[in-house]
Amino acid sequence: MPGLDEFLHIPRIAYFSMEVALRSDIPTYSGGLGVLAGDTVRTAADLSLPLVAVTLVSRHGYFRQTIDADGNQHEQPDPWEPAQNCKPLRAKVTVPIAGRDVWVGGWLYILEAPRGGRQPVILLDTDFPENAPDDRRLTDVLYGGDEAYRFKQEIVLGIGGVRMLRAIGFEIEQYHLNEGHSALLTLQLLREQAYPSEDVRPGEAHYDVPRVRELCNFTTHTPVEAGHDQFSWELVGATLGDFIEPELMRKFAGEPRLNMTRLALNLSDYVNGVAKRHAEVSRDMFPGYSVRAITNGVHPSTWTAPGIARLYDKYLPGWCREPELLVRADAYISDTEIWDAHIEAKQALIDRVRHQCGVTLNPAVPILGFARRMTAYKRADLLFSNLDRLKRIAAQWPFQIVLAGKAHPHDSTGKRLIADLHRYARELAGRITVVFVPNYDMEIALDLVAGVDVWLNTPLRPLEASGTSGMKAAMNGVPSLSVLDGWWIEGCIEGVTGWAIGDSDAKANGLDVAALYDKLEQVVLPLYYLKERERWTAVMKGAIAKNASFFNSHRMMRRYVTEAYLR
Ligand SMILES: *Cc1c(COP(=O)(O)O)cnc(C)c1O
């Protein structure tokens, strides 16, 4: 098939991810995990790394968020038409589901780097007339349905994905499992690496386990056991049958339920967490496994606003492919130019907020930004813990707040958080402008991280495995004010790249409200209002020179290549 041939001539790394954020208007992602996957493929394109990404087509997307007058989230399907952006794959394979053969086909999306590199992305699809109606819907909704639906999706991704790569002719050198959702691919590889069965008894000896481990690399993203995908052995038995001997599956995937993280850990030679602290937490959670750390990064050109990118082009040409060059930003870019470029980005955000929400923000007043998945541990409401204190701070140092984020349709706490934020916005009206931008996506994310003056993050330690939106802010010279967790433990230099809320010990969680208000009132806002502009732009440039130069996906991918893929 034309299109595919150009990618088949060299062996590739197969990068498996349940979600990949290809473009803002292709809704095959829900949050940070998908954006990271997209940034991984974009970087592979920039650097001409031989990768092939495998994911689900998610025809109905994640969901489109609307908010009603009471602040309640409503979810609509967010369909897209693969045929408009992708080429259909001719090959089809089957996967075993509940005793049936379910047909899996797919689409080829070619991700093109601005400067020429091209990367293949395979989007798996079960919507074929050969399949039963329920099976046709398996690749419709990202993170939709119940436990059984999710397990079947993971069969399609892991087992279907490997079979599809074979069917279309890819030679795969290494597999990279981005989170545990694709861990069933290890079982498919075990079957492929089975010794002829006549003279070997069934069981572990039948399989070349060391070879499978050699082939697999696993990146874990979840610092709590409860967050790992788990399925009852009853469901597994009923759905996957005897794909692999049940005793062996239990040995690799744990008791009392199949744990996708355990399965991936047991069958991958290389395992890493997504920040140094997260790797430590994972080692405590899974004693006996060697868990390295490769701290996440974000894709430079994707996450830099146009005006800021123009400055980098002028003073640091080559920065898109070699973002290390940003280390010189503080010396090469003048304070006036960085400030003017920021004001341009701030105006773009103000325009968006006026069009989308009908709220007019004041360009002369600092904007605090907070946007991410709305889920309990991210504590989107922490800033609003004491409205009287917040009003007093704003009376002295005016500021405005822009918020965004989706709650998973089944996450009632996340949904309540969104309603609470809307209630706080009403209560603060007239004193502090608080606006919630609905339907958070990549496009809104870029306007936000570049257009606000301070990027806020207040997770419950140690639950923010990495966090990446603060890195996007740094790309645009926007400093973070954040709890010391995830990447910020590595990225924070107090007063130089931004500011810490509390220390990095989990004991500090309960003290964060006071620490946040104190830091805003005594350090961040006075610096913005009282001191010379150069003092503020010095922190903006510190964020670029010290953090954007490091927390980018080019550094991240070069490490995956040298430490994981070429190990
Ligand atoms: C970057 C991004 C995220 C992840 O942000 P975190 O700070 O890691 O929570 C989520 N959603 C969208 C749309 C993003 O662009």
The ligand as a MOL file (V3000), in Angstrom:
LIG
                    3D

  0  0  0     0  0            999 V3000
M  V30 BEGIN CTAB
M  V30 COUNTS 15 15 0 0 0
M  V30 BEGIN ATOM
M  V30 1 C -0.5300 18.8440 29.0150 0
M  V30 2 C -1.9500 18.4680 29.0980 0
M  V30 3 C -2.4180 17.7160 30.1760 0
M  V30 4 C -1.5180 17.2610 31.3040 0
M  V30 5 O -1.3160 18.2750 32.2470 0
M  V30 6 P -0.7550 17.9100 33.6980 0
M  V30 7 O -0.1690 19.1490 34.2090 0
M  V30 8 O 0.2720 16.8580 33.5140 0
M  V30 9 O -1.9010 17.4400 34.4970 0
M  V30 10 C -3.7610 17.3730 30.2100 0
M  V30 11 N -4.6030 17.7640 29.2360 0
M  V30 12 C -4.1900 18.4970 28.1890 0
M  V30 13 C -5.1780 18.8890 27.1420 0
M  V30 14 C -2.8550 18.8700 28.0830 0
M  V30 15 O -2.4480 19.5920 27.0260 0
M  V30 END ATOM
M  V30 BEGIN BOND
M  V30 1 1 1 2
M  V30 2 1 2 3
M  V30 3 2 2 14
M  V30 4 1 3 4
M  V30 5 2 3 10
M  V30 6 1 4 5
M  V30 7 1 5 6
M  V30 8 2 6 7
M  V30 9 1 6 8
M  V30 10 1 6 9
M  V30 11 1 10 11
M  V30 12 2 11 12
M  V30 13 1 12 13
M  V30 14 1 12 14
M  V30 15 1 14 15
M  V30 END BOND
M  V30 END CTAB
M  END
